[in-house]
Each structure stands twice: as structure tokens, then as C-alpha cells.
Amino acid sequence: MRQRRLNEEEQALWSAFAQGIAPLRTTRPVQPAVPAPSTARTLPPEPLPAPGMSRADIMARITAGAMHTVHATATHAVAVQKGKGGAFEIGVRRPGLDDTSWRGLVSGKLRPARRLDLHGQVVQTAFHRLHAFVLQAHADNVRCVEIITGLGSGHNGGILRRELPFWLGRGDLGRLILAVVHPHSANQGAVRVLLRRPGRLSRQG
């Protein structure tokens, strides 16, 4: 189809009409809100129990997982506190301990002059209290002290009961101690500690 050209009168009318036309207002497209990244820690899903597992097995698995989480939380603090020296053997007579002192400690006749109760303490606090307690008792020439951790839960006891031998075996505390025993076989949640005399320690050093 052939396009017709506008004459001069038609062009003038179109120009006058076009001048009164206002351009349309453009609106910016609304951007969808992007949710902020979540800072919550995502935990892996718990594994489903295997077919045929008894209720006791399921509870044992849950308890083991919970204990692992608690131990992992305190692992760094405990590892730092253990230091060098290994665990102090409880109920073992060490070289240099005379018969009278050993018999008195094992039989309970050697009574503790001071007692430290760590029940309900978190690991870090318990260690610092124990450390200060042993150092002060030795400086005061105290011969025997008692430290209470409680039995704790679990097959091997609570974390304080498990870590106490390592704390007592540290280089700075182990050298002050002659022997460690339980008050009696039925009380595994406490120990009695026989300390060296300050004068004998200086002669050994």
C-alpha cells in the first residue's frame, strides 16, 4: 500500500497537536526483597536409628552424641590446662613416700586439713580454683587436702572427675604432690592429696 504524504495544512495541524502531548511517566520496576542470609548455625540431621535397634541402644547413641558435644566445647580449655606430665595415678604409691605417711593416707587416719568442693563448677572455673587451692595449701605447709568432684553422669563419670588426674599431673602441681587416693573404694567422687613439705621440695630442686 502506497503511503500518502501530508500536505502543508495537515503537517501544521499535527505539529500543533503534538506539542500538547506530555510524555508518559516511567516507573522503576520494584525489585523483589532478598532475604538476608541467615546467621543461624545449621546442624546436620540426626541419623535415623537402624532397624532392630532396642530402646537402650537408641538412648546410648543419643547420650554418646550429647557427651561428645559437651566434651568438644571444653576440649580447647581442657587441653591447654592439662599441660605436661600426664595423668596422676590415683591409689598408687610413688617413690620417696614413707610407710607411715602412706598407711595413714590409705587408711584415712591422715585427715585432710582443707577441703575443696568443685560440685557444679564449669571446667575452666574448676581448674583455676583447684590450681590456686593446691598452690596455697602447699605454701601454707598443709599436709593433706581433699578435693570433691562428685561422681558425675555417664559410665566414666563427669568431666571434672575424668580431668582431675590430668590437672594434678601437670608439671607445676605434680611436683608438689606425693600421693593421691580415694577416701575409700565406694567414694570415687573425691580424692585425698598428700602434699610435699616445702623444705623437701626446695632440696629436691
Backbone as JSON Lines, residues from 0, in Angstrom:
{"i":0,"aa":"M","n":[0.86,-1.2,0.0],"ca":[0.0,0.0,0.0],"c":[0.88,1.23,0.0]}
{"i":1,"aa":"R","n":[0.61,2.16,-0.87],"ca":[1.45,3.35,-1.0],"c":[1.09,4.36,0.07]}
{"i":2,"aa":"Q","n":[2.09,4.87,0.78],"ca":[1.88,5.81,1.87],"c":[1.69,7.23,1.33]}
{"i":3,"aa":"R","n":[0.6,7.92,1.8],"ca":[0.32,9.26,1.32],"c":[1.07,10.28,2.13]}
{"i":4,"aa":"R","n":[1.64,11.28,1.51],"ca":[2.35,12.35,2.17],"c":[1.36,13.4,2.68]}
{"i":5,"aa":"L","n":[1.66,13.98,3.86],"ca":[0.81,15.04,4.4],"c":[1.1,16.34,3.68]}
{"i":6,"aa":"N","n":[-0.01,17.1,3.44],"ca":[0.21,18.42,2.83],"c":[0.59,19.4,3.91]}
{"i":7,"aa":"E","n":[0.83,20.64,3.56],"ca":[1.34,21.64,4.49],"c":[0.32,21.93,5.59]}
{"i":8,"aa":"E","n":[-1.0,21.96,5.28],"ca":[-2.02,22.23,6.28],"c":[-2.1,21.1,7.29]}
{"i":9,"aa":"E","n":[-2.03,19.86,6.79],"ca":[-2.08,18.7,7.68],"c":[-0.86,18.64,8.58]}
{"i":10,"aa":"Q","n":[0.33,18.97,8.05],"ca":[1.56,18.98,8.86],"c":[1.48,20.02,9.97]}
{"i":11,"aa":"A","n":[0.88,21.18,9.7],"ca":[0.75,22.23,10.7],"c":[-0.18,21.79,11.81]}
{"i":12,"aa":"L","n":[-1.29,21.14,11.44],"ca":[-2.22,20.65,12.45],"c":[-1.56,19.57,13.34]}
{"i":13,"aa":"W","n":[-0.79,18.69,12.74],"ca":[-0.13,17.62,13.52],"c":[0.91,18.18,14.47]}
{"i":14,"aa":"S","n":[1.63,19.19,14.02],"ca":[2.66,19.79,14.87],"c":[2.02,20.45,16.07]}
{"i":15,"aa":"A","n":[0.88,21.16,15.87],"ca":[0.19,21.82,16.98],"c":[-0.35,20.79,17.97]}
{"i":16,"aa":"F","n":[-0.84,19.65,17.47],"ca":[-1.36,18.6,18.33],"c":[-0.25,17.92,19.14]}
{"i":17,"aa":"A","n":[0.88,17.72,18.46],"ca":[1.98,17.01,19.11],"c":[2.58,17.82,20.24]}
{"i":18,"aa":"Q","n":[2.54,19.16,20.14],"ca":[3.14,19.99,21.19],"c":[2.37,19.88,22.51]}
{"i":19,"aa":"G","n":[1.1,19.52,22.5],"ca":[0.32,19.42,23.72],"c":[0.37,18.04,24.38]}
{"i":20,"aa":"I","n":[1.11,17.15,23.78],"ca":[1.2,15.81,24.34],"c":[2.35,15.74,25.35]}
{"i":21,"aa":"A","n":[2.05,15.36,26.58],"ca":[3.09,15.2,27.63],"c":[3.59,13.77,27.62]}
{"i":22,"aa":"P","n":[4.88,13.58,27.8],"ca":[5.41,12.2,27.8],"c":[4.9,11.42,29.01]}
{"i":23,"aa":"L","n":[4.72,10.13,28.84],"ca":[4.27,9.27,29.93],"c":[5.37,9.14,30.99]}
{"i":24,"aa":"R","n":[4.96,9.1,32.29],"ca":[5.93,8.92,33.39],"c":[6.27,7.44,33.51]}
{"i":25,"aa":"T","n":[7.55,7.18,33.51],"ca":[8.0,5.79,33.64],"c":[8.28,5.48,35.1]}
{"i":26,"aa":"T","n":[7.88,4.34,35.56],"ca":[8.12,3.91,36.95],"c":[9.18,2.82,36.97]}
{"i":27,"aa":"R","n":[10.04,2.89,37.98],"ca":[11.1,1.89,38.11],"c":[10.5,0.57,38.58]}
{"i":28,"aa":"P","n":[10.9,-0.52,38.0],"ca":[10.35,-1.81,38.44],"c":[10.72,-2.1,39.89]}
{"i":29,"aa":"V","n":[9.78,-2.6,40.61],"ca":[10.01,-2.92,42.03],"c":[10.84,-4.19,42.11]}
{"i":30,"aa":"Q","n":[12.0,-4.07,42.81],"ca":[12.88,-5.21,42.98],"c":[12.34,-6.1,44.11]}
{"i":31,"aa":"P","n":[12.27,-7.38,43.9],"ca":[11.81,-8.27,44.99],"c":[12.79,-8.25,46.15]}
{"i":32,"aa":"A","n":[12.26,-8.23,47.36],"ca":[13.11,-8.2,48.56],"c":[13.89,-9.51,48.66]}
{"i":33,"aa":"V","n":[15.2,-9.33,48.86],"ca":[16.06,-10.5,49.0],"c":[16.27,-10.76,50.49]}
{"i":34,"aa":"P","n":[15.89,-11.89,50.99],"ca":[16.07,-12.14,52.44],"c":[17.53,-12.14,52.83]}
{"i":35,"aa":"A","n":[17.81,-11.55,53.97],"ca":[19.2,-11.51,54.46],"c":[19.67,-12.91,54.76]}
{"i":36,"aa":"P","n":[20.96,-13.17,54.5],"ca":[21.46,-14.53,54.8],"c":[21.35,-14.82,56.28]}
{"i":37,"aa":"S","n":[20.9,-16.0,56.59],"ca":[20.72,-16.39,57.98],"c":[22.06,-16.67,58.63]}
{"i":38,"aa":"T","n":[22.22,-16.17,59.86],"ca":[23.46,-16.43,60.6],"c":[23.31,-17.61,61.54]}
{"i":39,"aa":"A","n":[22.13,-18.2,61.55],"ca":[21.93,-19.35,62.44],"c":[22.75,-20.53,61.97]}
{"i":40,"aa":"R","n":[23.34,-21.25,62.95],"ca":[24.16,-22.4,62.63],"c":[23.27,-23.57,62.22]}
{"i":41,"aa":"T","n":[23.57,-24.14,61.08],"ca":[22.79,-25.28,60.59],"c":[23.42,-26.56,61.1]}
{"i":42,"aa":"L","n":[22.64,-27.33,61.81],"ca":[23.13,-28.59,62.36],"c":[22.8,-29.73,61.42]}
{"i":43,"aa":"P","n":[23.69,-30.68,61.27],"ca":[23.41,-31.82,60.41],"c":[22.26,-32.63,60.99]}
{"i":44,"aa":"P","n":[21.44,-33.22,60.14],"ca":[20.33,-34.02,60.65],"c":[20.81,-35.23,61.41]}
{"i":45,"aa":"E","n":[20.05,-35.59,62.43],"ca":[20.4,-36.76,63.23],"c":[20.18,-38.02,62.4]}
{"i":46,"aa":"P","n":[21.11,-38.97,62.43],"ca":[20.91,-40.2,61.69],"c":[19.76,-41.0,62.26]}
{"i":47,"aa":"L","n":[18.98,-41.6,61.38],"ca":[17.86,-42.42,61.82],"c":[18.37,-43.71,62.45]}
{"i":48,"aa":"P","n":[17.69,-44.2,63.49],"ca":[18.14,-45.45,64.11],"c":[18.0,-46.61,63.14]}
{"i":49,"aa":"A","n":[18.94,-47.51,63.22],"ca":[18.93,-48.67,62.34],"c":[17.78,-49.59,62.74]}
{"i":50,"aa":"P","n":[17.19,-50.28,61.76],"ca":[16.09,-51.21,62.08],"c":[16.56,-52.26,63.08]}
{"i":51,"aa":"G","n":[15.72,-52.55,64.04],"ca":[16.04,-53.59,65.01],"c":[16.76,-53.09,66.24]}
{"i":52,"aa":"M","n":[17.1,-51.75,66.3],"ca":[17.8,-51.24,67.48],"c":[16.83,-51.18,68.66]}
{"i":53,"aa":"S","n":[17.31,-51.58,69.82],"ca":[16.49,-51.52,71.02],"c":[16.45,-50.09,71.55]}
{"i":54,"aa":"R","n":[15.51,-49.85,72.46],"ca":[15.41,-48.52,73.06],"c":[16.69,-48.16,73.81]}
{"i":55,"aa":"A","n":[17.29,-49.13,74.47],"ca":[18.54,-48.87,75.21],"c":[19.65,-48.46,74.26]}
{"i":56,"aa":"D","n":[19.74,-49.12,73.07],"ca":[20.77,-48.77,72.1],"c":[20.56,-47.36,71.58]}
{"i":57,"aa":"I","n":[19.28,-47.01,71.31],"ca":[18.99,-45.68,70.8],"c":[19.36,-44.62,71.83]}
{"i":58,"aa":"M","n":[19.01,-44.84,73.11],"ca":[19.34,-43.87,74.16],"c":[20.84,-43.77,74.35]}
{"i":59,"aa":"A","n":[21.55,-44.89,74.21],"ca":[23.01,-44.86,74.36],"c":[23.63,-44.02,73.25]}
{"i":60,"aa":"R","n":[23.09,-44.13,72.03],"ca":[23.63,-43.35,70.92],"c":[23.38,-41.86,71.14]}
{"i":61,"aa":"I","n":[22.17,-41.52,71.61],"ca":[21.86,-40.12,71.86],"c":[22.75,-39.55,72.96]}
{"i":62,"aa":"T","n":[22.93,-40.33,74.04],"ca":[23.77,-39.87,75.15],"c":[25.22,-39.69,74.71]}
{"i":63,"aa":"A","n":[25.72,-40.61,73.89],"ca":[27.1,-40.5,73.41],"c":[27.27,-39.25,72.57]}
{"i":64,"aa":"G","n":[26.29,-38.94,71.74],"ca":[26.38,-37.73,70.92],"c":[26.37,-36.47,71.74]}
{"i":65,"aa":"A","n":[25.53,-36.44,72.78],"ca":[25.47,-35.27,73.66],"c":[26.78,-35.1,74.41]}
{"i":66,"aa":"M","n":[27.35,-36.19,74.92],"ca":[28.62,-36.1,75.65],"c":[29.74,-35.64,74.75]}
{"i":67,"aa":"H","n":[29.7,-36.07,73.48],"ca":[30.73,-35.64,72.54],"c":[30.65,-34.13,72.32]}
{"i":68,"aa":"T","n":[29.4,-33.59,72.24],"ca":[29.23,-32.16,72.03],"c":[29.76,-31.38,73.22]}
{"i":69,"aa":"V","n":[29.42,-31.84,74.43],"ca":[29.9,-31.14,75.63],"c":[31.41,-31.2,75.72]}
{"i":70,"aa":"H","n":[31.99,-32.36,75.45],"ca":[33.44,-32.5,75.54],"c":[34.13,-31.65,74.48]}
{"i":71,"aa":"A","n":[33.54,-31.59,73.25],"ca":[34.14,-30.78,72.19],"c":[34.13,-29.32,72.57]}
{"i":72,"aa":"T","n":[33.09,-28.86,73.3],"ca":[33.01,-27.47,73.71],"c":[34.15,-27.11,74.65]}
{"i":73,"aa":"A","n":[34.51,-28.03,75.51],"ca":[35.54,-27.75,76.5],"c":[36.9,-28.3,76.12]}
{"i":74,"aa":"T","n":[37.03,-28.87,74.93],"ca":[38.27,-29.54,74.57],"c":[39.46,-28.58,74.59]}
{"i":75,"aa":"H","n":[39.29,-27.39,74.01],"ca":[40.42,-26.47,73.92],"c":[40.88,-26.05,75.31]}
{"i":76,"aa":"A","n":[39.91,-25.67,76.17],"ca":[40.27,-25.23,77.51],"c":[40.96,-26.33,78.29]}
{"i":77,"aa":"V","n":[40.4,-27.53,78.23],"ca":[40.97,-28.65,78.98],"c":[42.34,-29.02,78.45]}
{"i":78,"aa":"A","n":[42.5,-29.03,77.12],"ca":[43.78,-29.4,76.53],"c":[44.87,-28.42,76.96]}
{"i":79,"aa":"V","n":[44.52,-27.13,77.05],"ca":[45.51,-26.15,77.48],"c":[45.88,-26.36,78.94]}
{"i":80,"aa":"Q","n":[44.86,-26.68,79.77],"ca":[45.1,-26.81,81.2],"c":[45.9,-28.06,81.55]}
{"i":81,"aa":"K","n":[45.78,-29.12,80.76],"ca":[46.47,-30.35,81.12],"c":[47.98,-30.16,81.19]}
{"i":82,"aa":"G","n":[48.51,-29.42,80.24],"ca":[49.94,-29.19,80.23],"c":[50.72,-30.47,80.09]}
{"i":83,"aa":"K","n":[51.94,-30.48,80.6],"ca":[52.81,-31.65,80.51],"c":[52.8,-32.42,81.83]}
{"i":84,"aa":"G","n":[53.08,-33.69,81.75],"ca":[53.18,-34.51,82.96],"c":[52.25,-35.69,82.96]}
{"i":85,"aa":"G","n":[51.19,-35.68,82.16],"ca":[50.28,-36.82,82.1],"c":[49.36,-36.88,83.3]}
{"i":86,"aa":"A","n":[48.61,-37.97,83.4],"ca":[47.65,-38.13,84.49],"c":[48.35,-38.63,85.75]}
{"i":87,"aa":"F","n":[47.95,-38.1,86.89],"ca":[48.48,-38.54,88.18],"c":[47.73,-39.81,88.57]}
{"i":88,"aa":"E","n":[48.46,-40.88,88.88],"ca":[47.84,-42.16,89.2],"c":[47.24,-42.12,90.61]}
{"i":89,"aa":"I","n":[45.96,-42.42,90.69],"ca":[45.26,-42.4,91.97],"c":[45.36,-43.79,92.62]}
{"i":90,"aa":"G","n":[45.74,-43.79,93.9],"ca":[45.85,-45.04,94.64],"c":[47.16,-45.76,94.44]}
{"i":91,"aa":"V","n":[48.14,-45.1,93.82],"ca":[49.45,-45.71,93.56],"c":[50.5,-45.03,94.44]}
{"i":92,"aa":"R","n":[51.27,-45.84,95.13],"ca":[52.34,-45.29,95.97],"c":[53.53,-44.93,95.09]}
{"i":93,"aa":"R","n":[53.99,-43.71,95.27],"ca":[55.11,-43.23,94.46],"c":[56.42,-43.36,95.25]}
{"i":94,"aa":"P","n":[57.52,-43.4,94.52],"ca":[58.82,-43.49,95.21],"c":[59.06,-42.28,96.1]}
{"i":95,"aa":"G","n":[59.69,-42.51,97.23],"ca":[60.01,-41.43,98.15],"c":[58.99,-41.22,99.25]}
{"i":96,"aa":"L","n":[57.89,-42.0,99.22],"ca":[56.85,-41.84,100.23],"c":[57.07,-42.88,101.34]}
{"i":97,"aa":"D","n":[57.19,-42.41,102.57],"ca":[57.48,-43.32,103.67],"c":[56.25,-44.14,104.03]}
{"i":98,"aa":"D","n":[56.49,-45.29,104.71],"ca":[55.42,-46.22,105.06],"c":[54.35,-45.6,105.94]}
{"i":99,"aa":"T","n":[54.77,-44.82,106.94],"ca":[53.81,-44.24,107.88],"c":[52.84,-43.29,107.18]}
{"i":100,"aa":"S","n":[53.37,-42.43,106.33],"ca":[52.52,-41.47,105.61],"c":[51.58,-42.19,104.65]}
{"i":101,"aa":"W","n":[52.1,-43.21,103.96],"ca":[51.27,-43.95,103.0],"c":[50.13,-44.68,103.72]}
{"i":102,"aa":"R","n":[50.45,-45.37,104.8],"ca":[49.43,-46.11,105.54],"c":[48.39,-45.15,106.13]}
{"i":103,"aa":"G","n":[48.83,-44.03,106.63],"ca":[47.9,-43.05,107.19],"c":[46.97,-42.47,106.14]}
{"i":104,"aa":"L","n":[47.5,-42.26,104.93],"ca":[46.68,-41.72,103.85],"c":[45.66,-42.74,103.36]}
{"i":105,"aa":"V","n":[46.11,-43.99,103.16],"ca":[45.23,-45.03,102.62],"c":[44.16,-45.42,103.64]}
{"i":106,"aa":"S","n":[44.53,-45.48,104.9],"ca":[43.58,-45.92,105.94],"c":[42.59,-44.82,106.33]}
{"i":107,"aa":"G","n":[42.89,-43.58,105.96],"ca":[42.01,-42.48,106.34],"c":[42.37,-41.84,107.66]}
{"i":108,"aa":"K","n":[43.4,-42.34,108.33],"ca":[43.82,-41.77,109.6],"c":[44.42,-40.38,109.41]}
{"i":109,"aa":"L","n":[45.03,-40.16,108.25],"ca":[45.58,-38.84,107.95],"c":[44.44,-37.98,107.42]}
{"i":110,"aa":"R","n":[43.87,-37.15,108.27],"ca":[42.69,-36.39,107.92],"c":[43.05,-35.13,107.12]}
{"i":111,"aa":"P","n":[42.22,-34.76,106.15],"ca":[42.51,-33.55,105.38],"c":[42.31,-32.28,106.22]}
{"i":112,"aa":"A","n":[43.25,-31.37,106.1],"ca":[43.15,-30.1,106.82],"c":[42.29,-29.09,106.06]}
{"i":113,"aa":"R","n":[42.17,-29.26,104.74],"ca":[41.35,-28.36,103.93],"c":[40.58,-29.19,102.91]}
{"i":114,"aa":"R","n":[39.46,-28.62,102.48],"ca":[38.61,-29.34,101.52],"c":[38.14,-28.37,100.44]}
{"i":115,"aa":"L","n":[38.17,-28.84,99.18],"ca":[37.7,-28.04,98.04],"c":[36.57,-28.8,97.34]}
{"i":116,"aa":"D","n":[35.4,-28.16,97.26],"ca":[34.24,-28.78,96.62],"c":[34.02,-28.13,95.25]}
{"i":117,"aa":"L","n":[34.16,-28.92,94.2],"ca":[34.02,-28.41,92.83],"c":[32.67,-28.77,92.22]}
{"i":118,"aa":"H","n":[31.72,-29.21,93.02],"ca":[30.4,-29.57,92.51],"c":[29.79,-28.41,91.73]}
{"i":119,"aa":"G","n":[29.28,-28.7,90.53],"ca":[28.54,-27.7,89.76],"c":[29.4,-26.66,89.06]}
{"i":120,"aa":"Q","n":[30.73,-26.78,89.13],"ca":[31.61,-25.8,88.5],"c":[31.84,-26.15,87.03]}
{"i":121,"aa":"V","n":[31.93,-25.13,86.18],"ca":[32.32,-25.38,84.8],"c":[33.8,-25.71,84.77]}
{"i":122,"aa":"V","n":[34.25,-26.29,83.68],"ca":[35.61,-26.83,83.62],"c":[36.66,-25.76,83.9]}
{"i":123,"aa":"Q","n":[36.56,-24.63,83.2],"ca":[37.58,-23.59,83.35],"c":[37.65,-23.07,84.78]}
{"i":124,"aa":"T","n":[36.49,-22.8,85.37],"ca":[36.45,-22.3,86.74],"c":[36.98,-23.34,87.72]}
{"i":125,"aa":"A","n":[36.61,-24.59,87.52],"ca":[37.06,-25.66,88.4],"c":[38.58,-25.78,88.38]}
{"i":126,"aa":"F","n":[39.17,-25.69,87.2],"ca":[40.63,-25.81,87.12],"c":[41.32,-24.68,87.87]}
{"i":127,"aa":"H","n":[40.86,-23.45,87.67],"ca":[41.53,-22.31,88.31],"c":[41.37,-22.37,89.84]}
{"i":128,"aa":"R","n":[40.21,-22.82,90.3],"ca":[40.02,-22.96,91.75],"c":[40.94,-24.05,92.3]}
{"i":129,"aa":"L","n":[41.03,-25.17,91.59],"ca":[41.91,-26.26,92.03],"c":[43.37,-25.81,92.05]}
{"i":130,"aa":"H","n":[43.78,-25.15,91.0],"ca":[45.18,-24.71,90.88],"c":[45.56,-23.8,92.05]}
{"i":131,"aa":"A","n":[44.72,-22.79,92.31],"ca":[45.01,-21.86,93.41],"c":[44.96,-22.56,94.76]}
{"i":132,"aa":"F","n":[44.02,-23.51,94.9],"ca":[43.86,-24.23,96.17],"c":[45.1,-25.05,96.52]}
{"i":133,"aa":"V","n":[45.61,-25.8,95.55],"ca":[46.78,-26.66,95.81],"c":[48.01,-25.81,96.08]}
{"i":134,"aa":"L","n":[48.22,-24.76,95.29],"ca":[49.39,-23.91,95.5],"c":[49.36,-23.25,96.88]}
{"i":135,"aa":"Q","n":[48.19,-22.77,97.28],"ca":[48.08,-22.1,98.58],"c":[48.27,-23.08,99.72]}
{"i":136,"aa":"A","n":[47.68,-24.28,99.58],"ca":[47.83,-25.28,100.64],"c":[49.29,-25.67,100.81]}
{"i":137,"aa":"H","n":[50.0,-25.84,99.72],"ca":[51.42,-26.18,99.81],"c":[52.22,-25.05,100.44]}
{"i":138,"aa":"A","n":[51.91,-23.81,100.03],"ca":[52.63,-22.66,100.59],"c":[52.38,-22.53,102.08]}
{"i":139,"aa":"D","n":[51.2,-22.96,102.54],"ca":[50.86,-22.89,103.96],"c":[51.31,-24.12,104.73]}
{"i":140,"aa":"N","n":[52.06,-25.01,104.09],"ca":[52.61,-26.2,104.72],"c":[51.5,-27.15,105.21]}
{"i":141,"aa":"V","n":[50.38,-27.18,104.44],"ca":[49.31,-28.13,104.74],"c":[49.72,-29.5,104.23]}
{"i":142,"aa":"R","n":[49.5,-30.52,105.03],"ca":[49.97,-31.87,104.67],"c":[48.98,-32.62,103.79]}
{"i":143,"aa":"C","n":[47.68,-32.56,104.1],"ca":[46.69,-33.35,103.38],"c":[45.46,-32.5,103.08]}
{"i":144,"aa":"V","n":[44.97,-32.6,101.85],"ca":[43.76,-31.88,101.44],"c":[42.82,-32.85,100.74]}
{"i":145,"aa":"E","n":[41.54,-32.47,100.67],"ca":[40.55,-33.29,99.97],"c":[39.91,-32.45,98.86]}
{"i":146,"aa":"I","n":[39.73,-33.08,97.71],"ca":[39.12,-32.42,96.56],"c":[37.91,-33.24,96.13]}
{"i":147,"aa":"I","n":[36.76,-32.59,96.07],"ca":[35.5,-33.26,95.73],"c":[35.05,-32.85,94.33]}
{"i":148,"aa":"T","n":[34.86,-33.82,93.46],"ca":[34.35,-33.56,92.12],"c":[32.94,-34.09,91.93]}
{"i":149,"aa":"G","n":[32.54,-35.05,92.73],"ca":[31.28,-35.74,92.51],"c":[31.47,-36.84,91.49]}
{"i":150,"aa":"L","n":[30.54,-37.78,91.48],"ca":[30.65,-38.9,90.54],"c":[30.36,-38.47,89.12]}
{"i":151,"aa":"G","n":[29.42,-37.55,88.92],"ca":[29.03,-37.16,87.58],"c":[28.19,-38.23,86.91]}
{"i":152,"aa":"S","n":[27.74,-37.92,85.71],"ca":[26.91,-38.86,84.96],"c":[27.75,-39.57,83.92]}
{"i":153,"aa":"G","n":[27.22,-40.65,83.38],"ca":[27.94,-41.41,82.37],"c":[28.72,-42.55,82.97]}
{"i":154,"aa":"H","n":[29.17,-43.44,82.09],"ca":[29.86,-44.65,82.54],"c":[31.19,-44.32,83.21]}
{"i":155,"aa":"N","n":[31.9,-43.31,82.69],"ca":[33.21,-42.95,83.22],"c":[33.15,-41.73,84.13]}
{"i":156,"aa":"G","n":[31.95,-41.35,84.55],"ca":[31.82,-40.22,85.45],"c":[31.78,-38.9,84.71]}
{"i":157,"aa":"G","n":[31.65,-37.81,85.49],"ca":[31.59,-36.48,84.92],"c":[32.93,-35.99,84.43]}
{"i":158,"aa":"I","n":[32.9,-34.87,83.72],"ca":[34.14,-34.35,83.1],"c":[35.14,-33.91,84.16]}
{"i":159,"aa":"L","n":[34.68,-33.36,85.29],"ca":[35.62,-32.93,86.33],"c":[36.34,-34.13,86.94]}
{"i":160,"aa":"R","n":[35.59,-35.19,87.17],"ca":[36.19,-36.41,87.71],"c":[37.21,-37.0,86.74]}
{"i":161,"aa":"R","n":[36.91,-36.95,85.45],"ca":[37.83,-37.51,84.46],"c":[39.08,-36.66,84.27]}
{"i":162,"aa":"E","n":[38.93,-35.35,84.36],"ca":[40.07,-34.46,84.09],"c":[40.95,-34.21,85.31]}
{"i":163,"aa":"L","n":[40.44,-34.46,86.51],"ca":[41.21,-34.17,87.72],"c":[42.59,-34.82,87.73]}
{"i":164,"aa":"P","n":[42.75,-36.11,87.37],"ca":[44.1,-36.69,87.37],"c":[45.07,-35.97,86.44]}
{"i":165,"aa":"F","n":[44.58,-35.44,85.32],"ca":[45.45,-34.71,84.4],"c":[45.85,-33.36,84.99]}
{"i":166,"aa":"W","n":[44.92,-32.7,85.65],"ca":[45.25,-31.42,86.28],"c":[46.27,-31.61,87.39]}
{"i":167,"aa":"L","n":[46.1,-32.65,88.21],"ca":[47.05,-32.9,89.29],"c":[48.4,-33.36,88.76]}
{"i":168,"aa":"G","n":[48.42,-33.91,87.54],"ca":[49.67,-34.37,86.96],"c":[50.45,-33.3,86.2]}
{"i":169,"aa":"R","n":[49.9,-32.1,86.12],"ca":[50.65,-31.01,85.48],"c":[52.0,-30.81,86.16]}
{"i":170,"aa":"G","n":[52.95,-30.27,85.41],"ca":[54.28,-30.08,85.97],"c":[54.31,-29.2,87.19]}
{"i":171,"aa":"D","n":[53.48,-28.12,87.21],"ca":[53.55,-27.19,88.33],"c":[52.81,-27.7,89.57]}
{"i":172,"aa":"L","n":[51.87,-28.63,89.39],"ca":[51.17,-29.19,90.54],"c":[51.7,-30.57,90.92]}
{"i":173,"aa":"G","n":[52.03,-31.38,89.94],"ca":[52.5,-32.73,90.21],"c":[53.74,-32.77,91.08]}
{"i":174,"aa":"R","n":[54.61,-31.78,90.96],"ca":[55.84,-31.79,91.75],"c":[55.58,-31.46,93.21]}
{"i":175,"aa":"L","n":[54.38,-30.96,93.53],"ca":[54.04,-30.64,94.91],"c":[53.36,-31.81,95.62]}
{"i":176,"aa":"I","n":[53.02,-32.87,94.87],"ca":[52.17,-33.93,95.39],"c":[52.96,-35.22,95.58]}
{"i":177,"aa":"L","n":[52.74,-35.89,96.71],"ca":[53.36,-37.18,96.97],"c":[52.45,-38.35,96.57]}
{"i":178,"aa":"A","n":[51.15,-38.23,96.84],"ca":[50.23,-39.33,96.53],"c":[48.8,-38.81,96.5]}
{"i":179,"aa":"V","n":[47.97,-39.55,95.75],"ca":[46.55,-39.22,95.65],"c":[45.77,-40.52,95.81]}
{"i":180,"aa":"V","n":[44.77,-40.55,96.69],"ca":[43.94,-41.74,96.9],"c":[42.49,-41.3,97.04]}
{"i":181,"aa":"H","n":[41.58,-42.26,96.82],"ca":[40.18,-42.03,97.14],"c":[39.99,-42.24,98.65]}
{"i":182,"aa":"P","n":[39.1,-41.5,99.29],"ca":[38.87,-41.69,100.73],"c":[38.55,-43.15,101.06]}
{"i":183,"aa":"H","n":[37.75,-43.8,100.22],"ca":[37.52,-45.25,100.3],"c":[36.98,-45.7,98.95]}
{"i":184,"aa":"S","n":[36.97,-46.98,98.73],"ca":[36.65,-47.51,97.4],"c":[35.25,-47.15,96.93]}
{"i":185,"aa":"A","n":[34.34,-46.92,97.85],"ca":[32.96,-46.6,97.47],"c":[32.78,-45.13,97.13]}
{"i":186,"aa":"N","n":[33.78,-44.31,97.39],"ca":[33.68,-42.88,97.12],"c":[34.69,-42.49,96.04]}
{"i":187,"aa":"Q","n":[34.28,-42.64,94.78],"ca":[35.15,-42.29,93.67],"c":[35.0,-40.83,93.25]}
{"i":188,"aa":"G","n":[34.11,-40.11,93.91],"ca":[33.88,-38.72,93.55],"c":[34.68,-37.74,94.37]}
{"i":189,"aa":"A","n":[35.69,-38.23,95.1],"ca":[36.57,-37.36,95.88],"c":[37.94,-38.0,95.98]}
{"i":190,"aa":"V","n":[38.95,-37.18,96.18],"ca":[40.32,-37.68,96.37],"c":[40.95,-36.95,97.55]}
{"i":191,"aa":"R","n":[41.89,-37.63,98.19],"ca":[42.72,-37.01,99.21],"c":[44.14,-36.92,98.69]}
{"i":192,"aa":"V","n":[44.71,-35.76,98.85],"ca":[46.02,-35.45,98.26],"c":[47.02,-35.21,99.37]}
{"i":193,"aa":"L","n":[48.12,-35.95,99.31],"ca":[49.21,-35.77,100.26],"c":[50.26,-34.88,99.61]}
{"i":194,"aa":"L","n":[50.5,-33.72,100.23],"ca":[51.41,-32.73,99.65],"c":[52.81,-32.88,100.23]}
{"i":195,"aa":"R","n":[53.79,-32.5,99.45],"ca":[55.18,-32.49,99.91],"c":[55.39,-31.31,100.86]}
{"i":196,"aa":"R","n":[56.39,-31.45,101.68],"ca":[56.79,-30.35,102.53],"c":[57.54,-29.33,101.68]}
{"i":197,"aa":"P","n":[57.32,-28.04,101.89],"ca":[58.03,-27.02,101.1],"c":[59.54,-27.16,101.19]}
{"i":198,"aa":"G","n":[60.06,-27.47,102.39],"ca":[61.51,-27.59,102.54],"c":[62.07,-28.75,101.74]}
{"i":199,"aa":"R","n":[61.38,-29.87,101.7],"ca":[61.85,-31.02,100.94],"c":[61.79,-30.74,99.44]}
{"i":200,"aa":"L","n":[60.81,-29.96,99.02],"ca":[60.69,-29.62,97.61],"c":[61.86,-28.79,97.15]}
{"i":201,"aa":"S","n":[62.28,-27.83,97.98],"ca":[63.41,-26.97,97.61],"c":[64.71,-27.76,97.54]}
{"i":202,"aa":"R","n":[64.85,-28.78,98.42],"ca":[66.08,-29.58,98.39],"c":[66.1,-30.45,97.15]}
{"i":203,"aa":"Q","n":[64.89,-30.92,96.72],"ca":[64.85,-31.73,95.51],"c":[65.18,-30.91,94.28]}
{"i":204,"aa":"G","n":[64.74,-29.63,94.27],"ca":[65.0,-28.78,93.13],"c":[66.44,-28.35,93.09]}
